[in-house]
Amino acid sequence: MHTFARPAMVTTYARNPTENPMNRRKKVNQILKKKAKKAKKANDKLNSNSKPRYVSKAERAKQEQQAGE
């Protein structure tokens, strides 16, 4: 009977045996959140003043009254 050398146990979830897969997932999530936050900030800068501020009907009535006086 032949004896074959058993290969080292290979895991698909951890590249470094000391690295916890949950820590990697957390790190990836942090990176994605950071990118999303950065994209949102850039988008807010682009669309900041494209639309006038909403003035309610009551405020418009007050403004008309003050302008009439």
N, CA, C and O atoms as CSV, one atom per row, in Angstrom:
chain,resi,resn,atom,element,x,y,z
A,1,MET,N,N,0.824,-1.172,0.000
A,1,MET,CA,C,0.000,0.000,0.000
A,1,MET,C,C,0.876,1.246,0.000
A,1,MET,O,O,1.887,1.323,0.698
A,2,HIS,N,N,0.459,2.210,-0.797
A,2,HIS,CA,C,1.210,3.466,-0.886
A,2,HIS,C,C,0.675,4.476,0.112
A,2,HIS,O,O,-0.531,4.555,0.346
A,3,THR,N,N,1.564,5.230,0.684
A,3,THR,CA,C,1.134,6.321,1.567
A,3,THR,C,C,1.421,7.642,0.869
A,3,THR,O,O,2.537,7.899,0.418
A,4,PHE,N,N,0.430,8.438,0.794
A,4,PHE,CA,C,0.573,9.733,0.135
A,4,PHE,C,C,0.673,10.818,1.194
A,4,PHE,O,O,0.050,10.746,2.253
A,5,ALA,N,N,1.471,11.816,0.878
A,5,ALA,CA,C,1.593,12.952,1.795
A,5,ALA,C,C,0.305,13.753,1.737
A,5,ALA,O,O,-0.189,14.096,0.663
A,6,ARG,N,N,-0.203,14.029,2.865
A,6,ARG,CA,C,-1.450,14.775,2.952
A,6,ARG,C,C,-1.148,16.268,2.764
A,6,ARG,O,O,-0.259,16.799,3.430
A,7,PRO,N,N,-1.870,16.949,1.871
A,7,PRO,CA,C,-1.616,18.388,1.706
A,7,PRO,C,C,-2.082,19.157,2.942
A,7,PRO,O,O,-2.968,18.718,3.675
A,8,ALA,N,N,-1.462,20.310,3.147
A,8,ALA,CA,C,-1.845,21.142,4.287
A,8,ALA,C,C,-3.286,21.580,4.101
A,8,ALA,O,O,-3.748,21.794,2.980
A,9,MET,N,N,-3.977,21.706,5.199
A,9,MET,CA,C,-5.382,22.093,5.132
A,9,MET,C,C,-5.493,23.494,4.548
A,9,MET,O,O,-4.909,24.446,5.066
A,10,VAL,N,N,-6.237,23.605,3.484
A,10,VAL,CA,C,-6.394,24.883,2.802
A,10,VAL,C,C,-7.786,25.417,3.097
A,10,VAL,O,O,-8.785,24.717,2.928
A,11,THR,N,N,-7.833,26.634,3.530
A,11,THR,CA,C,-9.120,27.257,3.790
A,11,THR,C,C,-9.318,28.372,2.773
A,11,THR,O,O,-8.366,29.048,2.382
A,12,THR,N,N,-10.523,28.549,2.363
A,12,THR,CA,C,-10.809,29.559,1.345
A,12,THR,C,C,-11.149,30.909,1.957
A,12,THR,O,O,-11.231,31.906,1.239
A,13,TYR,N,N,-11.348,30.960,3.269
A,13,TYR,CA,C,-11.804,32.202,3.862
A,13,TYR,C,C,-10.702,33.033,4.491
A,13,TYR,O,O,-10.911,34.222,4.731
A,14,ALA,N,N,-9.546,32.466,4.767
A,14,ALA,CA,C,-8.485,33.245,5.402
A,14,ALA,C,C,-7.179,33.041,4.663
A,14,ALA,O,O,-6.691,31.918,4.540
A,15,ARG,N,N,-6.622,34.125,4.177
A,15,ARG,CA,C,-5.333,34.042,3.481
A,15,ARG,C,C,-4.200,33.888,4.485
A,15,ARG,O,O,-3.260,33.121,4.272
A,16,ASN,N,N,-4.303,34.610,5.554
A,16,ASN,CA,C,-3.304,34.574,6.602
A,16,ASN,C,C,-3.922,33.815,7.775
A,16,ASN,O,O,-5.007,34.174,8.230
A,17,PRO,N,N,-3.258,32.784,8.267
A,17,PRO,CA,C,-3.875,31.999,9.347
A,17,PRO,C,C,-4.172,32.812,10.604
A,17,PRO,O,O,-5.047,32.440,11.386
A,18,THR,N,N,-3.457,33.914,10.808
A,18,THR,CA,C,-3.710,34.718,12.000
A,18,THR,C,C,-4.837,35.715,11.770
A,18,THR,O,O,-5.313,36.346,12.714
A,19,GLU,N,N,-5.268,35.861,10.511
A,19,GLU,CA,C,-6.304,36.834,10.195
A,19,GLU,C,C,-7.680,36.197,10.347
A,19,GLU,O,O,-7.965,35.153,9.760
A,20,ASN,N,N,-8.501,36.824,11.122
A,20,ASN,CA,C,-9.857,36.333,11.340
A,20,ASN,C,C,-10.731,36.762,10.159
A,20,ASN,O,O,-10.691,37.932,9.777
A,21,PRO,N,N,-11.510,35.871,9.576
A,21,PRO,CA,C,-12.334,36.264,8.425
A,21,PRO,C,C,-13.359,37.348,8.765
A,21,PRO,O,O,-13.739,38.129,7.892
A,22,MET,N,N,-13.808,37.405,10.014
A,22,MET,CA,C,-14.765,38.446,10.394
A,22,MET,C,C,-14.091,39.810,10.366
A,22,MET,O,O,-14.718,40.809,10.013
A,23,ASN,N,N,-12.801,39.855,10.743
A,23,ASN,CA,C,-12.082,41.122,10.699
A,23,ASN,C,C,-11.933,41.595,9.261
A,23,ASN,O,O,-12.016,42.792,8.988
A,24,ARG,N,N,-11.714,40.659,8.340
A,24,ARG,CA,C,-11.606,41.028,6.929
A,24,ARG,C,C,-12.929,41.562,6.425
A,24,ARG,O,O,-12.967,42.556,5.700
A,25,ARG,N,N,-14.014,40.910,6.805
A,25,ARG,CA,C,-15.345,41.360,6.378
A,25,ARG,C,C,-15.616,42.759,6.919
A,25,ARG,O,O,-16.142,43.618,6.211
A,26,LYS,N,N,-15.252,42.978,8.178
A,26,LYS,CA,C,-15.451,44.285,8.797
A,26,LYS,C,C,-14.649,45.347,8.057
A,26,LYS,O,O,-15.141,46.448,7.808
A,27,LYS,N,N,-13.415,45.010,7.708
A,27,LYS,CA,C,-12.541,45.949,7.009
A,27,LYS,C,C,-13.112,46.293,5.636
A,27,LYS,O,O,-13.103,47.455,5.232
A,28,VAL,N,N,-13.605,45.291,4.925
A,28,VAL,CA,C,-14.197,45.520,3.609
A,28,VAL,C,C,-15.427,46.411,3.748
A,28,VAL,O,O,-15.618,47.333,2.955
A,29,ASN,N,N,-16.255,46.142,4.745
A,29,ASN,CA,C,-17.445,46.968,4.966
A,29,ASN,C,C,-17.070,48.410,5.296
A,29,ASN,O,O,-17.737,49.341,4.844
A,30,GLN,N,N,-16.007,48.600,6.080
A,30,GLN,CA,C,-15.563,49.947,6.416
A,30,GLN,C,C,-15.128,50.693,5.157
A,30,GLN,O,O,-15.450,51.867,4.975
A,31,ILE,N,N,-14.395,49.996,4.295
A,31,ILE,CA,C,-13.925,50.613,3.057
A,31,ILE,C,C,-15.113,51.005,2.177
A,31,ILE,O,O,-15.140,52.102,1.617
A,32,LEU,N,N,-16.094,50.108,2.056
A,32,LEU,CA,C,-17.262,50.397,1.232
A,32,LEU,C,C,-18.068,51.566,1.795
A,32,LEU,O,O,-18.542,52.415,1.040
A,33,LYS,N,N,-18.224,51.610,3.119
A,33,LYS,CA,C,-18.951,52.714,3.736
A,33,LYS,C,C,-18.237,54.033,3.508
A,33,LYS,O,O,-18.870,55.054,3.242
A,34,LYS,N,N,-16.913,54.007,3.613
A,34,LYS,CA,C,-16.117,55.213,3.410
A,34,LYS,C,C,-16.273,55.725,1.983
A,34,LYS,O,O,-16.416,56.927,1.757
A,35,LYS,N,N,-16.243,54.796,1.015
A,35,LYS,CA,C,-16.411,55.188,-0.389
A,35,LYS,C,C,-17.802,55.753,-0.634
A,35,LYS,O,O,-17.957,56.735,-1.360
A,36,ALA,N,N,-18.816,55.135,-0.029
A,36,ALA,CA,C,-20.192,55.604,-0.199
A,36,ALA,C,C,-20.356,56.999,0.401
A,36,ALA,O,O,-21.029,57.854,-0.176
A,37,LYS,N,N,-19.738,57.223,1.559
A,37,LYS,CA,C,-19.820,58.521,2.216
A,37,LYS,C,C,-19.149,59.592,1.363
A,37,LYS,O,O,-19.656,60.705,1.227
A,38,LYS,N,N,-18.008,59.238,0.797
A,38,LYS,CA,C,-17.269,60.167,-0.053
A,38,LYS,C,C,-18.072,60.504,-1.309
A,38,LYS,O,O,-18.123,61.661,-1.726
A,39,ALA,N,N,-18.698,59.493,-1.910
A,39,ALA,CA,C,-19.510,59.701,-3.109
A,39,ALA,C,C,-20.720,60.573,-2.795
A,39,ALA,O,O,-21.086,61.436,-3.592
A,40,LYS,N,N,-21.343,60.353,-1.637
A,40,LYS,CA,C,-22.509,61.144,-1.238
A,40,LYS,C,C,-22.107,62.602,-1.048
A,40,LYS,O,O,-22.835,63.512,-1.443
A,41,LYS,N,N,-20.944,62.815,-0.440
A,41,LYS,CA,C,-20.468,64.168,-0.200
A,41,LYS,C,C,-20.218,64.882,-1.530
A,41,LYS,O,O,-20.579,66.049,-1.686
A,42,ALA,N,N,-19.603,64.186,-2.485
A,42,ALA,CA,C,-19.334,64.768,-3.800
A,42,ALA,C,C,-20.642,65.069,-4.521
A,42,ALA,O,O,-20.766,66.105,-5.175
A,43,ASN,N,N,-21.609,64.180,-4.407
A,43,ASN,CA,C,-22.909,64.373,-5.040
A,43,ASN,C,C,-23.644,65.559,-4.424
A,43,ASN,O,O,-24.296,66.324,-5.134
A,44,ASP,N,N,-23.540,65.713,-3.107
A,44,ASP,CA,C,-24.180,66.833,-2.430
A,44,ASP,C,C,-23.576,68.161,-2.879
A,44,ASP,O,O,-24.288,69.155,-3.019
A,45,LYS,N,N,-22.267,68.176,-3.103
A,45,LYS,CA,C,-21.613,69.396,-3.564
A,45,LYS,C,C,-22.110,69.782,-4.947
A,45,LYS,O,O,-22.330,70.961,-5.227
A,46,LEU,N,N,-22.289,68.791,-5.813
A,46,LEU,CA,C,-22.732,69.066,-7.179
A,46,LEU,C,C,-24.163,69.587,-7.219
A,46,LEU,O,O,-24.484,70.462,-8.023
A,47,ASN,N,N,-25.019,69.055,-6.357
A,47,ASN,CA,C,-26.439,69.386,-6.409
A,47,ASN,C,C,-26.886,70.309,-5.275
A,47,ASN,O,O,-28.065,70.325,-4.922
A,48,SER,N,N,-25.974,71.061,-4.714
A,48,SER,CA,C,-26.315,71.832,-3.527
A,48,SER,C,C,-27.275,72.992,-3.825
A,48,SER,O,O,-28.245,73.175,-3.089
A,49,ASN,N,N,-27.041,73.761,-4.855
A,49,ASN,CA,C,-27.846,74.962,-5.065
A,49,ASN,C,C,-28.593,74.936,-6.405
A,49,ASN,O,O,-28.865,75.992,-6.975
A,50,SER,N,N,-28.919,73.781,-6.898
A,50,SER,CA,C,-29.586,73.711,-8.186
A,50,SER,C,C,-31.082,74.008,-8.075
A,50,SER,O,O,-31.733,74.299,-9.078
A,51,LYS,N,N,-31.621,73.935,-6.874
A,51,LYS,CA,C,-33.047,74.109,-6.676
A,51,LYS,C,C,-33.279,75.171,-5.601
A,51,LYS,O,O,-32.590,75.175,-4.581
A,52,PRO,N,N,-34.246,76.075,-5.816
A,52,PRO,CA,C,-34.492,77.073,-4.768
A,52,PRO,C,C,-35.106,76.433,-3.521
A,52,PRO,O,O,-35.738,75.379,-3.596
A,53,ARG,N,N,-34.912,77.073,-2.400
A,53,ARG,CA,C,-35.448,76.576,-1.133
A,53,ARG,C,C,-36.962,76.657,-1.159
A,53,ARG,O,O,-37.529,77.628,-1.658
A,54,TYR,N,N,-37.616,75.637,-0.621
A,54,TYR,CA,C,-39.084,75.600,-0.595
A,54,TYR,C,C,-39.609,76.606,0.410
A,54,TYR,O,O,-39.137,76.670,1.545
A,55,VAL,N,N,-40.594,77.397,-0.016
A,55,VAL,CA,C,-41.248,78.353,0.868
A,55,VAL,C,C,-42.707,77.932,0.995
A,55,VAL,O,O,-43.419,77.820,-0.002
A,56,SER,N,N,-43.138,77.704,2.214
A,56,SER,CA,C,-44.502,77.218,2.431
A,56,SER,C,C,-45.523,78.299,2.092
A,56,SER,O,O,-45.192,79.480,1.986
A,57,LYS,N,N,-46.746,77.876,1.930
A,57,LYS,CA,C,-47.840,78.777,1.569
A,57,LYS,C,C,-48.032,79.851,2.648
A,57,LYS,O,O,-48.275,81.016,2.331
A,58,ALA,N,N,-47.925,79.460,3.908
A,58,ALA,CA,C,-48.089,80.402,5.019
A,58,ALA,C,C,-46.973,81.448,5.002
A,58,ALA,O,O,-47.225,82.631,5.231
A,59,GLU,N,N,-45.757,81.017,4.732
A,59,GLU,CA,C,-44.641,81.960,4.680
A,59,GLU,C,C,-44.795,82.921,3.507
A,59,GLU,O,O,-44.488,84.107,3.626
A,60,ARG,N,N,-45.272,82.404,2.367
A,60,ARG,CA,C,-45.498,83.277,1.206
A,60,ARG,C,C,-46.564,84.317,1.519
A,60,ARG,O,O,-46.440,85.473,1.114
A,61,ALA,N,N,-47.599,83.921,2.229
A,61,ALA,CA,C,-48.651,84.857,2.608
A,61,ALA,C,C,-48.093,85.943,3.516
A,61,ALA,O,O,-48.427,87.116,3.353
A,62,LYS,N,N,-47.251,85.569,4.467
A,62,LYS,CA,C,-46.626,86.542,5.369
A,62,LYS,C,C,-45.757,87.523,4.579
A,62,LYS,O,O,-45.791,88.729,4.821
A,63,GLN,N,N,-44.984,86.996,3.639
A,63,GLN,CA,C,-44.109,87.832,2.839
A,63,GLN,C,C,-44.906,88.817,1.992
A,63,GLN,O,O,-44.514,89.974,1.840
A,64,GLU,N,N,-46.035,88.349,1.436
A,64,GLU,CA,C,-46.875,89.239,0.644
A,64,GLU,C,C,-47.480,90.333,1.514
A,64,GLU,O,O,-47.587,91.485,1.093
A,65,GLN,N,N,-47.879,89.961,2.744
A,65,GLN,CA,C,-48.446,90.940,3.677
A,65,GLN,C,C,-47.409,92.002,4.018
A,65,GLN,O,O,-47.709,93.196,4.006
A,66,GLN,N,N,-46.187,91.564,4.323
A,66,GLN,CA,C,-45.130,92.500,4.686
A,66,GLN,C,C,-44.759,93.394,3.495
A,66,GLN,O,O,-44.461,94.575,3.672
A,67,ALA,N,N,-44.780,92.835,2.299
A,67,ALA,CA,C,-44.452,93.618,1.113
A,67,ALA,C,C,-45.562,94.642,0.821
A,67,ALA,O,O,-45.289,95.723,0.301
A,68,GLY,N,N,-46.807,94.295,1.156
A,68,GLY,CA,C,-47.944,95.176,0.930
A,68,GLY,C,C,-47.975,96.350,1.893
A,68,GLY,O,O,-48.544,97.393,1.571
A,69,GLU,N,N,-47.388,96.208,3.044
A,69,GLU,CA,C,-47.413,97.284,4.059
A,69,GLU,C,C,-46.451,98.374,3.768
A,69,GLU,O,O,-46.362,99.338,4.528
